[in-house]
Amino acid sequence: MGQRPGETANRLSAPTDAGLIAELRQDLHATFQRLGAPPLEEGRTNVRQELTVYTR
């Protein structure tokens, strides 16, 4: 992004960037696994977020 500060197009599905996207996803999953995080699919079903509701 630093190289293209004015970029407005979503490049996630661009065929020219498919290899880079796959490599980044693999690196991200490997990092999560190394840190002991559950697989994303499991996190969607067994992680519950409790949000505090603030009132004035």
Secondary structure by P-SEA (a helix, b strand, c coil): ccccccccccccccccaaaaaaaaaaaaaaaaaaaccccaaaaaccbbbbbbbbcc
